[in-house]
Amino acid sequence: MKSVRFPFVVIVTCDRAEVIAEKTVPHESFERSLLLNPLAVASSRYAMEDDGRHLFLLSSGILSPLFGEDTIQGQLREAAEAACLIGSSSSRLDKLFNMAVAFSKRMHTEHKMRVFDTTIADEIVRRCDGKDNILIVGSGEMARALAERLVSSHRVIMTLRDEKKTFLVPPGVLPVTYEKRGEYAASSDVVISASSGLYHTFSLSEIERLEGKLIFDLSSPPDLPSSPIVQRIPDLGVEEPEKENVIAIVTREAEKEIGDYNGWLEKALSFGDLSAEAEDVAYESLRRLSGAISSLRLDEDAENRLRTSIADSVRKAFIAKFLQKKKS
């Protein structure tokens, strides 16, 4: 990372990698420092400039393919810890990430983030009118809600990955093992994917063999391959008021958080913050020593302990020197 001279944190999530930095990132030099070919990643590159709003929205899970998920909290903590160890972070980024993780926890405690709009279920019920056999792949909240709505007028089958969890299946719905989804899909009039995993329920070739049936992909993120015969939530043409309400709540609360962050930042710049200054000196020392530390070829745990020890020592030495000077 010798070519990168400004504070940054790299966030790696299930579907993307992002760089949160204190200044605009020169993408080509940064990508090369990560051993990436700028031409190869150009089509996936995007950039934005804001004062931290994006990180708060990201932390809540509303920008994730699995809307409202909370695993992003751990990913943010890991990213911040990794940046601390290599000395690429700063007191400002530390504060921003700590606030973002706390914000995410508060949003998930105070509000139901994973929502399923009844408008989607209403439209699926309408489109299934006149069909007999319906297969629902998945057993989560959305799958169960659909099964409960459909079972009164259709023969509904639901897949389970864990055969011991038949208690999840609504009354009147036939539970089958996930491994038999292909067999039951072939004999069904409607196939609905409503799983919550990051995997494909059916391959493209398997989907093509189901042509002539109604096929819906209601998973978040979508788990069926793109095909003209697969209908996803945007194809239903329905509004999602519950989801939009969650987005509005998070956006409004994020504005308050960024106001608090800016207030802290203004105070730190105006009156000084000894702890923040010590933190920045510690990170700068780690950045300068990073190559020397890596050349020792220690195992990961030993190297991390050494980096942490150096940062702690520099931080304490800076504060001690400052207080000694002020006292004298």
ROGU-395326 format. One record per residue: y negated, z negated, x negated of N, C-alpha, C in turn; residue in one letter. Coordinates in steps of 0.02 Angstrom, whole numbers. Layout:
% residues N
(site (Y, Z, X), (Y, Z, X), (Y, Z, X), 'a'),
...
This chain:
% residues 328
(site (61, 0, -41), (0, 0, 0), (-64, 0, -43), 'm'),
(site (-60, 22, -105), (-117, 20, -149), (-174, 63, -124), 'k'),
(site (-158, 116, -86), (-211, 161, -63), (-248, 135, -2), 's'),
(site (-224, 80, 27), (-256, 51, 86), (-294, -12, 66), 'v'),
(site (-360, -10, 72), (-402, -64, 47), (-437, -103, 102), 'r'),
(site (-414, -98, 163), (-446, -135, 217), (-392, -172, 257), 'f'),
(site (-409, -225, 292), (-360, -264, 330), (-328, -224, 387), 'p'),
(site (-263, -231, 395), (-227, -196, 448), (-163, -233, 465), 'f'),
(site (-137, -220, 525), (-72, -245, 546), (-35, -187, 578), 'v'),
(site (28, -178, 559), (70, -125, 588), (114, -156, 642), 'v'),
(site (108, -130, 702), (149, -154, 758), (204, -102, 772), 'i'),
(site (267, -123, 772), (322, -79, 788), (355, -103, 852), 'v'),
(site (350, -63, 905), (380, -80, 969), (439, -34, 983), 't'),
(site (467, -38, 1043), (527, 0, 1059), (514, 76, 1058), 'c'),
(site (453, 97, 1071), (441, 169, 1079), (387, 197, 1033), 'd'),
(site (354, 154, 992), (301, 181, 950), (283, 131, 895), 'r'),
(site (244, 156, 848), (215, 113, 796), (139, 121, 799), 'a'),
(site (103, 66, 794), (30, 68, 797), (0, 29, 740), 'e'),
(site (-58, 50, 718), (-94, 15, 665), (-158, -14, 696), 'v'),
(site (-165, -79, 691), (-226, -113, 713), (-264, -130, 649), 'i'),
(site (-323, -102, 642), (-361, -112, 579), (-433, -131, 595), 'a'),
(site (-468, -156, 544), (-537, -176, 551), (-586, -118, 546), 'e'),
(site (-561, -60, 526), (-603, -1, 522), (-561, 60, 536), 'k'),
(site (-593, 117, 546), (-557, 178, 561), (-508, 195, 504), 't'),
(site (-447, 209, 523), (-395, 221, 474), (-394, 295, 452), 'v'),
(site (-400, 309, 387), (-390, 378, 363), (-316, 395, 369), 'p'),
(site (-297, 428, 423), (-226, 431, 441), (-181, 462, 388), 'h'),
(site (-204, 514, 354), (-160, 546, 306), (-142, 501, 247), 'e'),
(site (-191, 467, 219), (-177, 423, 163), (-134, 364, 185), 's'),
(site (-148, 340, 246), (-109, 284, 271), (-37, 304, 283), 'f'),
(site (-26, 363, 314), (42, 386, 327), (81, 398, 263), 'e'),
(site (47, 424, 213), (81, 434, 148), (100, 367, 116), 'r'),
(site (57, 316, 126), (72, 250, 98), (133, 220, 133), 's'),
(site (148, 243, 194), (207, 221, 230), (266, 267, 218), 'l'),
(site (258, 314, 170), (310, 363, 153), (325, 410, 211), 'l'),
(site (273, 425, 251), (280, 472, 306), (245, 538, 288), 'l'),
(site (273, 592, 313), (242, 658, 304), (190, 668, 358), 'n'),
(site (125, 672, 341), (73, 680, 393), (84, 739, 439), 'p'),
(site (111, 794, 413), (124, 852, 455), (180, 838, 505), 'l'),
(site (229, 800, 483), (287, 786, 527), (269, 740, 585), 'a'),
(site (220, 695, 574), (203, 647, 627), (139, 666, 664), 'v'),
(site (110, 723, 647), (45, 742, 677), (48, 746, 753), 'a'),
(site (103, 772, 780), (108, 781, 852), (113, 715, 890), 's'),
(site (131, 661, 855), (138, 595, 887), (79, 549, 871), 's'),
(site (29, 575, 837), (-27, 534, 816), (-80, 529, 870), 'r'),
(site (-108, 471, 878), (-165, 462, 922), (-209, 407, 893), 'y'),
(site (-271, 405, 912), (-316, 355, 885), (-365, 333, 938), 'a'),
(site (-389, 273, 933), (-439, 247, 980), (-481, 196, 944), 'm'),
(site (-541, 187, 968), (-585, 137, 940), (-608, 91, 996), 'e'),
(site (-594, 28, 989), (-619, -21, 1037), (-626, -88, 1002), 'd'),
(site (-645, -140, 1038), (-656, -204, 1007), (-599, -254, 1019), 'd'),
(site (-539, -228, 1026), (-481, -271, 1036), (-450, -267, 1105), 'g'),
(site (-483, -232, 1151), (-457, -228, 1220), (-386, -200, 1221), 'r'),
(site (-374, -148, 1182), (-308, -116, 1182), (-253, -166, 1164), 'h'),
(site (-266, -209, 1115), (-214, -257, 1094), (-198, -306, 1150), 'l'),
(site (-248, -328, 1187), (-236, -374, 1242), (-196, -340, 1298), 'f'),
(site (-213, -278, 1314), (-175, -241, 1365), (-104, -229, 1341), 'l'),
(site (-97, -211, 1277), (-31, -200, 1249), (11, -263, 1252), 'l'),
(site (-19, -320, 1236), (18, -383, 1234), (46, -403, 1302), 's'),
(site (13, -382, 1355), (35, -401, 1423), (97, -363, 1446), 's'),
(site (110, -306, 1414), (167, -265, 1435), (151, -209, 1483), 'g'),
(site (87, -203, 1504), (71, -151, 1553), (66, -82, 1522), 'i'),
(site (66, -78, 1455), (65, -13, 1422), (135, 6, 1398), 'l'),
(site (184, -37, 1410), (252, -24, 1388), (288, 22, 1436), 's'),
(site (336, 63, 1411), (376, 104, 1456), (411, 62, 1509), 'p'),
(site (434, 2, 1490), (462, -45, 1538), (404, -89, 1561), 'l'),
(site (372, -69, 1614), (309, -99, 1636), (316, -174, 1646), 'f'),
(site (270, -210, 1614), (268, -282, 1623), (317, -322, 1582), 'g'),
(site (351, -290, 1533), (400, -327, 1492), (364, -377, 1447), 'e'),
(site (402, -428, 1425), (371, -480, 1384), (397, -483, 1312), 'd'),
(site (442, -437, 1293), (468, -437, 1225), (414, -418, 1174), 't'),
(site (359, -389, 1199), (304, -370, 1155), (276, -432, 1119), 'i'),
(site (282, -491, 1150), (256, -552, 1119), (288, -564, 1051), 'q'),
(site (354, -559, 1047), (389, -568, 985), (372, -514, 934), 'g'),
(site (364, -452, 959), (347, -397, 914), (277, -406, 883), 'q'),
(site (230, -433, 922), (164, -446, 895), (165, -502, 843), 'l'),
(site (204, -554, 858), (210, -609, 809), (241, -585, 744), 'r'),
(site (293, -544, 749), (326, -518, 689), (278, -474, 649), 'e'),
(site (239, -434, 684), (191, -390, 650), (138, -431, 613), 'a'),
(site (112, -482, 646), (60, -524, 615), (89, -562, 555), 'a'),
(site (150, -588, 561), (181, -624, 506), (194, -579, 447), 'e'),
(site (216, -517, 460), (229, -470, 406), (164, -452, 369), 'a'),
(site (110, -444, 408), (46, -428, 377), (21, -486, 334), 'a'),
(site (34, -547, 356), (15, -605, 317), (52, -607, 250), 'c'),
(site (116, -591, 252), (157, -595, 192), (137, -544, 139), 'l'),
(site (115, -485, 160), (95, -434, 111), (21, -436, 96), 'i'),
(site (-15, -481, 131), (-86, -489, 118), (-130, -436, 149), 'g'),
(site (-103, -400, 199), (-143, -346, 229), (-184, -370, 289), 's'),
(site (-174, -432, 310), (-209, -458, 369), (-278, -485, 348), 's'),
(site (-309, -519, 395), (-374, -551, 383), (-383, -607, 434), 's'),
(site (-433, -648, 424), (-446, -702, 471), (-462, -674, 540), 's'),
(site (-497, -618, 542), (-515, -588, 607), (-452, -562, 643), 'r'),
(site (-409, -528, 606), (-348, -503, 637), (-301, -560, 657), 'l'),
(site (-298, -612, 615), (-258, -671, 633), (-280, -699, 701), 'd'),
(site (-346, -707, 707), (-374, -735, 769), (-359, -689, 828), 'k'),
(site (-368, -624, 818), (-357, -576, 872), (-284, -576, 895), 'l'),
(site (-237, -577, 848), (-166, -576, 866), (-144, -641, 898), 'f'),
(site (-168, -697, 872), (-151, -762, 903), (-176, -764, 975), 'n'),
(site (-236, -739, 987), (-263, -738, 1055), (-224, -691, 1099), 'm'),
(site (-202, -634, 1071), (-165, -585, 1111), (-98, -612, 1133), 'a'),
(site (-62, -646, 1088), (3, -675, 1106), (-6, -730, 1159), 'v'),
(site (-57, -773, 1149), (-70, -825, 1198), (-89, -795, 1266), 'a'),
(site (-128, -741, 1264), (-147, -706, 1325), (-86, -679, 1362), 'f'),
(site (-40, -649, 1325), (21, -622, 1355), (61, -677, 1389), 's'),
(site (69, -734, 1355), (106, -790, 1384), (73, -813, 1449), 'k'),
(site (7, -817, 1448), (-29, -841, 1508), (-21, -792, 1565), 'r'),
(site (-25, -727, 1552), (-18, -677, 1605), (51, -681, 1636), 'm'),
(site (102, -689, 1594), (171, -691, 1620), (186, -757, 1655), 'h'),
(site (148, -809, 1640), (157, -874, 1673), (122, -875, 1741), 't'),
(site (62, -847, 1742), (20, -851, 1802), (33, -795, 1852), 'e'),
(site (61, -739, 1830), (70, -681, 1874), (139, -651, 1866), 'h'),
(site (163, -619, 1919), (224, -581, 1915), (207, -512, 1887), 'k'),
(site (229, -500, 1825), (210, -438, 1791), (257, -380, 1807), 'm'),
(site (321, -396, 1813), (371, -344, 1829), (373, -336, 1905), 'r'),
(site (341, -284, 1929), (337, -274, 2001), (371, -209, 2021), 'v'),
(site (396, -207, 2083), (427, -148, 2112), (394, -135, 2179), 'f'),
(site (356, -81, 2183), (319, -66, 2245), (366, -46, 2301), 'd'),
(site (356, -76, 2360), (396, -58, 2418), (384, 13, 2441), 't'),
(site (327, 41, 2421), (312, 111, 2439), (365, 158, 2410), 't'),
(site (391, 141, 2352), (443, 182, 2320), (507, 178, 2361), 'i'),
(site (526, 117, 2380), (586, 108, 2420), (580, 144, 2487), 'a'),
(site (521, 140, 2518), (510, 174, 2583), (522, 249, 2577), 'd'),
(site (497, 278, 2522), (503, 351, 2513), (575, 370, 2498), 'e'),
(site (610, 329, 2459), (681, 344, 2445), (722, 341, 2509), 'i'),
(site (709, 290, 2550), (745, 285, 2614), (732, 346, 2656), 'v'),
(site (671, 370, 2658), (654, 429, 2698), (691, 491, 2672), 'r'),
(site (693, 499, 2607), (724, 558, 2578), (800, 556, 2582), 'r'),
(site (829, 497, 2590), (902, 491, 2595), (926, 498, 2667), 'c'),
(site (881, 507, 2713), (900, 513, 2784), (949, 571, 2793), 'd'),
(site (1004, 558, 2826), (1055, 610, 2838), (1108, 614, 2785), 'g'),
(site (1101, 576, 2731), (1151, 576, 2678), (1200, 518, 2690), 'k'),
(site (1262, 527, 2668), (1313, 476, 2681), (1323, 428, 2622), 'd'),
(site (1343, 455, 2565), (1363, 413, 2508), (1308, 410, 2455), 'n'),
(site (1290, 349, 2436), (1236, 340, 2388), (1261, 296, 2330), 'i'),
(site (1252, 320, 2269), (1269, 281, 2210), (1205, 256, 2177), 'l'),
(site (1201, 190, 2166), (1144, 161, 2131), (1169, 135, 2064), 'i'),
(site (1143, 162, 2010), (1162, 139, 1942), (1112, 87, 1920), 'v'),
(site (1136, 25, 1912), (1092, -30, 1895), (1103, -87, 1943), 'g'),
(site (1083, -147, 1922), (1092, -205, 1966), (1032, -252, 1961), 's'),
(site (976, -227, 1937), (916, -268, 1932), (880, -274, 1998), 'g'),
(site (820, -300, 1996), (782, -312, 2058), (771, -249, 2098), 'e'),
(site (751, -194, 2064), (739, -132, 2100), (804, -105, 2132), 'm'),
(site (859, -107, 2094), (922, -82, 2120), (944, -122, 2181), 'a'),
(site (938, -187, 2177), (959, -230, 2233), (915, -219, 2295), 'r'),
(site (850, -211, 2284), (804, -200, 2340), (821, -134, 2375), 'a'),
(site (835, -83, 2336), (853, -18, 2366), (919, -23, 2405), 'l'),
(site (968, -57, 2374), (1033, -64, 2407), (1027, -100, 2474), 'a'),
(site (987, -153, 2476), (977, -190, 2538), (946, -147, 2592), 'e'),
(site (900, -102, 2571), (866, -59, 2620), (912, -3, 2645), 'r'),
(site (957, 21, 2601), (997, 80, 2618), (1064, 64, 2650), 'l'),
(site (1090, 4, 2640), (1159, -11, 2660), (1168, -10, 2736), 'v'),
(site (1116, -21, 2774), (1123, -21, 2847), (1137, 48, 2876), 's'),
(site (1119, 101, 2840), (1127, 169, 2866), (1170, 214, 2822), 's'),
(site (1192, 188, 2764), (1230, 229, 2717), (1286, 188, 2686), 'h'),
(site (1333, 224, 2656), (1384, 191, 2614), (1355, 187, 2544), 'r'),
(site (1341, 126, 2521), (1306, 116, 2458), (1353, 85, 2406), 'v'),
(site (1352, 114, 2346), (1392, 90, 2290), (1344, 71, 2234), 'i'),
(site (1356, 14, 2201), (1313, -8, 2147), (1354, -23, 2086), 'm'),
(site (1330, -2, 2028), (1367, -15, 1966), (1348, -83, 1936), 't'),
(site (1397, -113, 1903), (1386, -176, 1867), (1413, -169, 1796), 'l'),
(site (1374, -191, 1747), (1399, -192, 1678), (1443, -253, 1667), 'r'),
(site (1428, -307, 1702), (1467, -368, 1696), (1503, -380, 1763), 'd'),
(site (1569, -373, 1762), (1608, -379, 1824), (1604, -449, 1854), 'e'),
(site (1583, -498, 1814), (1579, -567, 1839), (1516, -578, 1881), 'k'),
(site (1472, -530, 1882), (1408, -539, 1917), (1406, -504, 1985), 'k'),
(site (1462, -505, 2020), (1464, -474, 2086), (1418, -510, 2135), 't'),
(site (1397, -572, 2119), (1351, -608, 2163), (1284, -573, 2167), 'f'),
(site (1269, -527, 2120), (1206, -490, 2123), (1207, -436, 2177), 'l'),
(site (1266, -416, 2198), (1272, -360, 2244), (1258, -382, 2315), 'v'),
(site (1212, -349, 2350), (1196, -368, 2420), (1257, -359, 2466), 'p'),
(site (1260, -397, 2520), (1316, -391, 2568), (1323, -319, 2593), 'p'),
(site (1385, -296, 2596), (1399, -229, 2622), (1398, -175, 2569), 'g'),
(site (1374, -191, 2509), (1371, -142, 2455), (1433, -148, 2412), 'v'),
(site (1463, -91, 2394), (1525, -91, 2355), (1509, -94, 2280), 'l'),
(site (1531, -146, 2244), (1519, -149, 2171), (1574, -111, 2133), 'p'),
(site (1553, -73, 2082), (1600, -39, 2039), (1578, -49, 1966), 'v'),
(site (1623, -40, 1919), (1604, -49, 1849), (1560, 9, 1827), 't'),
(site (1516, -6, 1779), (1469, 44, 1752), (1507, 104, 1724), 'y'),
(site (1564, 91, 1693), (1602, 145, 1662), (1626, 198, 1712), 'e'),
(site (1629, 181, 1775), (1653, 228, 1827), (1596, 264, 1861), 'k'),
(site (1535, 261, 1834), (1477, 292, 1866), (1486, 367, 1875), 'r'),
(site (1516, 400, 1826), (1525, 472, 1831), (1572, 491, 1887), 'g'),
(site (1626, 454, 1894), (1675, 467, 1948), (1643, 460, 2016), 'e'),
(site (1603, 406, 2027), (1573, 395, 2092), (1512, 441, 2103), 'y'),
(site (1479, 461, 2050), (1423, 508, 2058), (1448, 574, 2085), 'a'),
(site (1506, 596, 2062), (1534, 660, 2084), (1549, 661, 2158), 'a'),
(site (1565, 603, 2187), (1583, 600, 2258), (1525, 574, 2301), 's'),
(site (1466, 567, 2272), (1409, 541, 2310), (1361, 598, 2328), 's'),
(site (1323, 588, 2381), (1272, 636, 2402), (1206, 623, 2366), 'd'),
(site (1195, 559, 2348), (1133, 539, 2316), (1150, 495, 2256), 'v'),
(site (1119, 509, 2199), (1128, 467, 2139), (1059, 440, 2120), 'v'),
(site (1054, 373, 2116), (991, 340, 2099), (1001, 300, 2036), 'i'),
(site (964, 316, 1984), (965, 276, 1923), (908, 225, 1928), 's'),
(site (926, 162, 1927), (876, 108, 1932), (893, 53, 1882), 'a'),
(site (913, 75, 1823), (930, 27, 1770), (867, 6, 1733), 's'),
(site (874, -45, 1691), (816, -69, 1653), (830, -68, 1578), 's'),
(site (881, -32, 1557), (897, -28, 1486), (866, 33, 1454), 'g'),
(site (862, 31, 1387), (833, 87, 1350), (888, 135, 1328), 'l'),
(site (920, 166, 1377), (975, 212, 1363), (980, 262, 1421), 'y'),
(site (1016, 317, 1409), (1026, 367, 1462), (1087, 349, 1504), 'h'),
(site (1079, 350, 1570), (1135, 337, 1615), (1184, 395, 1615), 't'),
(site (1157, 456, 1616), (1197, 517, 1614), (1168, 564, 1562), 'f'),
(site (1211, 603, 1531), (1187, 654, 1484), (1163, 714, 1524), 's'),
(site (1129, 761, 1491), (1103, 820, 1525), (1160, 862, 1554), 'l'),
(site (1214, 869, 1518), (1271, 908, 1543), (1301, 874, 1605), 's'),
(site (1303, 808, 1606), (1329, 772, 1664), (1282, 780, 1723), 'e'),
(site (1217, 780, 1710), (1169, 790, 1764), (1176, 860, 1794), 'i'),
(site (1185, 909, 1751), (1191, 979, 1776), (1252, 988, 1820), 'e'),
(site (1304, 949, 1808), (1364, 953, 1851), (1353, 921, 1919), 'r'),
(site (1297, 885, 1926), (1281, 854, 1990), (1232, 895, 2032), 'l'),
(site (1220, 956, 2011), (1173, 999, 2048), (1194, 1006, 2121), 'e'),
(site (1145, 1003, 2165), (1158, 1006, 2237), (1152, 937, 2269), 'g'),
(site (1152, 885, 2228), (1144, 817, 2253), (1071, 795, 2244), 'k'),
(site (1051, 743, 2280), (986, 713, 2268), (992, 665, 2209), 'l'),
(site (951, 675, 2159), (954, 632, 2100), (886, 603, 2087), 'i'),
(site (882, 536, 2086), (818, 502, 2075), (823, 459, 2011), 'f'),
(site (772, 462, 1971), (768, 419, 1912), (709, 372, 1924), 'd'),
(site (725, 310, 1943), (674, 261, 1959), (668, 208, 1903), 'l'),
(site (703, 220, 1848), (703, 172, 1793), (636, 172, 1757), 's'),
(site (621, 115, 1727), (561, 108, 1687), (581, 77, 1620), 's'),
(site (582, 118, 1566), (565, 189, 1562), (619, 233, 1592), 'p'),
(site (603, 297, 1607), (653, 343, 1634), (714, 345, 1590), 'p'),
(site (774, 345, 1620), (834, 346, 1579), (878, 407, 1592), 'd'),
(site (853, 455, 1631), (889, 518, 1640), (852, 572, 1601), 'l'),
(site (889, 618, 1570), (855, 672, 1533), (816, 716, 1581), 'p'),
(site (764, 748, 1555), (722, 791, 1597), (764, 849, 1624), 's'),
(site (757, 861, 1688), (793, 916, 1721), (757, 932, 1787), 's'),
(site (757, 995, 1808), (725, 1013, 1871), (755, 978, 1931), 'p'),
(site (817, 955, 1925), (849, 923, 1983), (840, 848, 1984), 'i'),
(site (806, 821, 1934), (794, 748, 1931), (723, 733, 1955), 'v'),
(site (719, 689, 2005), (653, 668, 2031), (636, 598, 2006), 'q'),
(site (577, 591, 1976), (555, 528, 1950), (500, 499, 1995), 'r'),
(site (478, 439, 1981), (429, 405, 2024), (367, 447, 2035), 'i'),
(site (337, 477, 1984), (277, 519, 1996), (290, 577, 2043), 'p'),
(site (353, 601, 2045), (370, 657, 2089), (372, 637, 2163), 'd'),
(site (376, 572, 2176), (380, 549, 2246), (313, 554, 2282), 'l'),
(site (259, 556, 2243), (193, 563, 2273), (171, 503, 2314), 'g'),
(site (191, 443, 2293), (172, 383, 2330), (125, 340, 2287), 'v'),
(site (84, 300, 2319), (41, 253, 2283), (82, 192, 2264), 'e'),
(site (61, 158, 2211), (95, 98, 2188), (44, 40, 2186), 'e'),
(site (27, 14, 2245), (-26, -38, 2249), (-11, -102, 2210), 'p'),
(site (53, -124, 2209), (69, -186, 2173), (60, -176, 2098), 'e'),
(site (82, -120, 2073), (74, -105, 2002), (0, -99, 1984), 'k'),
(site (-37, -65, 2025), (-109, -57, 2012), (-145, -124, 2014), 'e'),
(site (-121, -169, 2057), (-151, -236, 2061), (-140, -275, 1997), 'n'),
(site (-79, -270, 1970), (-63, -303, 1906), (-108, -276, 1851), 'v'),
(site (-116, -210, 1849), (-159, -179, 1798), (-231, -204, 1804), 'i'),
(site (-255, -209, 1866), (-323, -233, 1877), (-332, -305, 1855), 'a'),
(site (-283, -347, 1869), (-286, -418, 1850), (-287, -424, 1774), 'i'),
(site (-241, -390, 1741), (-237, -394, 1667), (-301, -368, 1635), 'v'),
(site (-326, -312, 1661), (-387, -282, 1632), (-446, -330, 1639), 't'),
(site (-452, -360, 1698), (-507, -407, 1710), (-502, -468, 1664), 'r'),
(site (-442, -495, 1658), (-432, -554, 1615), (-440, -537, 1541), 'e'),
(site (-421, -476, 1523), (-429, -454, 1453), (-503, -450, 1434), 'a'),
(site (-544, -430, 1481), (-616, -428, 1468), (-643, -497, 1451), 'e'),
(site (-618, -548, 1485), (-640, -617, 1471), (-616, -638, 1401), 'k'),
(site (-554, -619, 1384), (-528, -638, 1319), (-567, -606, 1262), 'e'),
(site (-584, -543, 1271), (-620, -509, 1218), (-691, -537, 1212), 'i'),
(site (-718, -563, 1267), (-782, -597, 1265), (-777, -661, 1224), 'g'),
(site (-722, -698, 1233), (-711, -759, 1194), (-702, -742, 1119), 'd'),
(site (-666, -688, 1106), (-656, -668, 1036), (-722, -649, 1003), 'y'),
(site (-761, -610, 1039), (-827, -590, 1011), (-872, -651, 1001), 'n'),
(site (-866, -700, 1045), (-905, -761, 1037), (-884, -799, 973), 'g'),
(site (-819, -803, 962), (-794, -835, 900), (-817, -796, 839), 'w'),
(site (-814, -730, 843), (-833, -688, 787), (-907, -696, 770), 'l'),
(site (-948, -696, 822), (-1021, -704, 811), (-1036, -772, 780), 'e'),
(site (-1003, -823, 803), (-1014, -890, 775), (-991, -894, 703), 'k'),
(site (-934, -863, 688), (-907, -864, 620), (-954, -827, 572), 'a'),
(site (-983, -772, 596), (-1028, -733, 553), (-1095, -768, 543), 'l'),
(site (-1117, -803, 595), (-1183, -835, 592), (-1182, -900, 552), 's'),
(site (-1131, -940, 562), (-1130, -1007, 531), (-1078, -1014, 476), 'f'),
(site (-1037, -963, 469), (-985, -967, 419), (-925, -1007, 444), 'g'),
(site (-867, -990, 419), (-806, -1025, 438), (-765, -1033, 374), 'd'),
(site (-764, -1093, 346), (-731, -1105, 282), (-658, -1086, 284), 'l'),
(site (-623, -1103, 338), (-552, -1087, 343), (-542, -1011, 344), 's'),
(site (-585, -975, 381), (-580, -903, 384), (-593, -872, 316), 'a'),
(site (-643, -897, 280), (-658, -871, 214), (-600, -883, 166), 'e'),
(site (-570, -942, 170), (-513, -958, 127), (-454, -913, 143), 'a'),
(site (-446, -899, 208), (-391, -854, 229), (-401, -785, 200), 'e'),
(site (-462, -759, 203), (-476, -692, 178), (-466, -688, 103), 'd'),
(site (-486, -740, 66), (-475, -741, -7), (-400, -742, -22), 'v'),
(site (-361, -780, 16), (-289, -783, 6), (-257, -715, 18), 'a'),
(site (-278, -680, 71), (-250, -614, 85), (-269, -564, 30), 'y'),
(site (-332, -568, 7), (-354, -523, -46), (-313, -535, -110), 'e'),
(site (-298, -597, -125), (-258, -614, -183), (-188, -585, -177), 's'),
(site (-158, -591, -117), (-91, -563, -106), (-91, -488, -113), 'l'),
(site (-143, -456, -87), (-147, -383, -93), (-149, -362, -167), 'r'),
(site (-188, -398, -207), (-194, -381, -278), (-130, -397, -317), 'r'),
(site (-93, -447, -295), (-32, -467, -330), (31, -434, -301), 'l'),
(site (23, -395, -248), (82, -369, -213), (128, -329, -258), 's'),
(site (99, -286, -300), (140, -246, -344), (178, -288, -394), 'g'),
(site (144, -338, -423), (176, -382, -472), (232, -422, -440), 'a'),
(site (221, -445, -379), (272, -485, -344), (333, -441, -330), 'i'),
(site (322, -380, -306), (377, -335, -291), (417, -318, -353), 's'),
(site (383, -313, -411), (417, -294, -474), (466, -348, -497), 's'),
(site (461, -409, -470), (507, -462, -488), (577, -451, -458), 'l'),
(site (581, -407, -407), (644, -390, -375), (683, -451, -350), 'r'),
(site (647, -496, -318), (678, -554, -288), (712, -535, -222), 'l'),
(site (758, -576, -198), (784, -562, -131), (730, -577, -80), 'd'),
(site (739, -552, -19), (686, -554, 31), (661, -625, 44), 'e'),
(site (707, -672, 52), (686, -741, 67), (645, -771, 10), 'd'),
(site (669, -760, -52), (634, -787, -110), (565, -756, -117), 'a'),
(site (561, -690, -106), (496, -657, -111), (448, -682, -58), 'e'),
(site (473, -691, 3), (429, -716, 57), (405, -787, 42), 'n'),
(site (449, -828, 13), (429, -896, -5), (375, -895, -58), 'r'),
(site (383, -850, -107), (334, -844, -160), (267, -821, -133), 'l'),
(site (268, -772, -89), (205, -747, -59), (171, -801, -19), 'r'),
(site (210, -838, 20), (181, -892, 60), (152, -946, 16), 't'),
(site (187, -962, -39), (163, -1013, -85), (98, -993, -118), 's'),
(site (93, -929, -138), (32, -905, -169), (-26, -908, -120), 'i'),
(site (-15, -885, -59), (-68, -886, -8), (-91, -957, 6), 'a'),
(site (-44, -1004, 13), (-62, -1074, 26), (-102, -1104, -32), 'd'),
(site (-80, -1088, -92), (-113, -1115, -151), (-185, -1089, -158), 's'),
(site (-193, -1024, -148), (-259, -995, -152), (-305, -1022, -98), 'v'),
(site (-277, -1029, -38), (-316, -1055, 18), (-341, -1126, 3), 'r'),
(site (-295, -1169, -19), (-313, -1239, -34), (-362, -1243, -92), 'k'),
(site (-350, -1201, -143), (-394, -1202, -202), (-465, -1181, -184), 'a'),
(site (-470, -1131, -141), (-536, -1106, -121), (-574, -1161, -84), 'f'),
(site (-541, -1194, -36), (-573, -1247, 3), (-592, -1305, -42), 'i'),
(site (-546, -1324, -88), (-560, -1381, -133), (-619, -1365, -178), 'a'),
(site (-622, -1304, -204), (-677, -1285, -248), (-743, -1284, -210), 'k'),
(site (-741, -1260, -149), (-801, -1257, -108), (-828, -1327, -94), 'f'),
(site (-783, -1372, -74), (-804, -1441, -57), (-828, -1477, -120), 'l'),
(site (-794, -1464, -176), (-816, -1496, -239), (-886, -1473, -258), 'q'),
(site (-898, -1408, -251), (-963, -1381, -268), (-1016, -1409, -221), 'k'),
(site (-1000, -1413, -156), (-1048, -1438, -107), (-1064, -1512, -122), 'k'),
(site (-1014, -1551, -142), (-1023, -1622, -156), (-1066, -1633, -218), 'k'),
(site (-1055, -1591, -269), (-1092, -1598, -331), (-1164, -1572, -324), 's'),
